[in-house]
Amino acid sequence: MNAVCVILLLFPVLLSAAEAFANAPPASANMILAACKTVGGGSTYFDVTFCLGALRSAGGAGDYQGLAAVALDLLATNATSTEAKIDRLLGISGAEVKADGAALARCLRSCQSMYGGIVDDEPACTAAVKGGRFGEATAILEKAAAAAKECEGGFEKSKAASPLTTENDNAFKLAKLAVALLRFA
């Protein structure tokens, strides 16, 4: 009879523990949250919310190196789509830069070159991240962040409205996010 009492007393505890385990987020979600709090909590370049939004697709990444690779992939996607947007704005794909656009066109061409560099550097950066050559990867990522800032700065210097503000901001933050993650890899 004592065994039955013990089982009856332990059943609610075991049921509660099983329920808590079932409702817990997957380990990768916990890893992403912890990583974003670590790298984004004190960052002057991006915040925890940006980090979480960027890395939410990182399902299989189980460590900082893997999360940095995800941020790098997102940066490459951003750079490729930004390059395509610049092509459209310059008329390569049909749309034309407006008549007020001598300065705008000059800035767009400069940005096109910078984003082309980011795209061209991506395979080497990916290989460096995968190969554990984090210093090399960091140098490439810092160059990408500087290119995004320089692109936006060109519009400001020319007093032209930037059609790439969002893209430049995201590229800068993604590059800085990858750098921050590599510091913990």
C-alpha positions in Angstrom: 0.0 0.0 0.0 2.9 2.4 0.6 4.0 1.9 -3.0 0.6 3.0 -4.3 0.6 6.1 -2.1 4.1 7.1 -3.3 3.0 6.6 -6.9 -0.2 8.7 -6.3 1.9 11.4 -4.7 4.5 11.5 -7.4 2.1 11.3 -10.4 1.2 15.0 -10.3 4.9 16.0 -10.1 5.8 13.7 -13.0 2.8 15.0 -15.0 3.8 18.6 -14.3 7.4 17.9 -15.4 6.3 16.2 -18.6 4.0 19.1 -19.4 6.8 21.6 -18.9 9.1 19.6 -21.1 6.5 19.4 -23.8 5.9 23.1 -23.8 9.6 24.1 -23.8 10.9 25.7 -27.0 13.2 23.6 -29.1 16.9 23.6 -28.1 17.8 25.6 -31.2 15.3 28.3 -30.3 16.9 28.5 -26.8 20.4 28.6 -28.4 19.3 31.5 -30.7 17.8 33.4 -27.8 20.8 33.0 -25.6 23.2 33.9 -28.5 21.1 37.0 -29.4 21.1 38.1 -25.7 24.9 37.6 -25.6 25.8 39.4 -28.8 23.0 41.9 -29.1 22.5 42.9 -25.5 25.4 45.4 -25.4 25.9 46.0 -29.1 25.9 49.5 -30.5 25.3 48.1 -34.0 22.1 46.0 -33.6 19.8 44.9 -30.8 18.4 41.6 -29.6 15.2 42.0 -31.6 17.2 42.4 -34.9 19.3 39.4 -34.0 16.2 37.2 -33.2 14.5 38.3 -36.4 17.5 37.6 -38.5 18.3 34.2 -37.0 14.8 32.8 -36.6 15.4 30.7 -39.7 18.6 29.2 -38.2 16.8 25.9 -37.2 19.8 23.6 -37.5 22.5 25.9 -36.4 23.7 24.5 -33.0 26.5 26.8 -32.2 27.9 30.3 -32.7 29.8 29.3 -35.9 26.6 28.0 -37.4 24.7 31.1 -36.5 27.4 33.3 -38.0 27.1 31.2 -41.2 23.3 31.9 -41.2 23.9 35.7 -40.8 26.5 35.5 -43.6 23.9 33.8 -45.9 21.4 36.5 -45.1 24.0 39.2 -45.9 24.7 37.5 -49.2 21.0 37.4 -50.0 20.6 41.0 -49.0 23.6 42.0 -51.2 22.3 40.1 -54.2 18.8 41.6 -54.0 20.3 45.1 -53.4 22.4 44.7 -56.5 19.3 43.7 -58.5 17.4 46.7 -57.1 20.3 49.0 -58.1 20.2 47.5 -61.6 16.5 48.2 -61.8 17.0 51.8 -60.6 19.7 52.4 -63.1 17.5 51.2 -65.9 19.3 47.9 -66.6 16.1 46.1 -66.0 13.7 48.6 -67.4 13.1 51.4 -64.9 15.0 54.7 -65.3 16.6 57.0 -62.8 14.6 60.2 -62.7 15.8 63.4 -64.4 17.1 64.8 -61.0 19.3 61.9 -60.9 22.9 62.7 -61.9 24.0 62.6 -58.3 21.6 59.7 -57.6 22.9 57.7 -60.6 26.5 58.3 -59.5 25.7 57.1 -56.0 23.9 54.1 -57.3 26.8 53.1 -59.5 29.2 53.4 -56.6 26.9 51.3 -54.4 26.5 48.8 -57.2 30.3 48.3 -57.2 30.3 48.0 -53.4 27.5 45.4 -53.3 29.2 43.5 -56.1 32.2 43.3 -53.9 30.2 41.9 -51.0 28.7 39.3 -53.4 32.1 38.4 -54.8 33.6 38.1 -51.3 30.9 35.8 -50.0 32.3 32.5 -51.1 35.7 33.2 -49.5 34.0 34.4 -46.3 31.8 31.3 -46.2 34.9 29.1 -46.6 36.7 31.0 -43.9 33.7 30.6 -41.4 33.4 26.9 -42.2 37.1 26.4 -42.0 37.4 28.1 -38.6 39.4 31.0 -40.0 37.4 33.6 -38.0 40.0 36.4 -38.3 39.8 36.1 -42.1 36.0 36.0 -42.1 35.8 38.9 -39.7 38.0 41.1 -42.0 35.7 40.3 -45.0 32.6 41.0 -42.9 34.0 44.3 -41.6 34.7 45.3 -45.2 31.1 44.5 -46.1 29.8 46.6 -43.2 32.0 49.5 -44.2 30.7 49.2 -47.8 27.1 49.5 -46.7 27.9 52.5 -44.6 29.9 54.1 -47.4 27.0 53.5 -49.8 24.6 55.3 -47.6 27.1 58.0 -46.9 27.5 58.7 -50.6 23.8 59.7 -50.8 24.2 61.9 -47.8 27.3 63.7 -49.2 25.5 64.2 -52.6 22.4 65.4 -50.9 20.4 62.8 -52.8 17.6 60.8 -51.3 18.8 57.2 -50.8 16.5 54.5 -52.2 18.7 51.9 -50.4 18.5 53.1 -46.7 16.8 49.9 -45.5 19.1 47.6 -47.5 22.2 49.4 -46.4 21.1 49.3 -42.7 20.3 45.6 -42.9 23.6 44.8 -44.7 25.5 46.7 -42.0 23.7 45.0 -39.2 24.0 41.5 -40.7 27.7 41.9 -41.2 28.2 43.2 -37.6 25.9 40.4 -36.3 28.1 37.8 -38.0 31.3 39.4 -36.6 29.8 39.4 -33.1 28.8 35.7 -33.4 32.3 34.8 -34.6 33.8 36.3 -31.5 32.0 33.6 -29.5 32.6 30.7 -31.9 
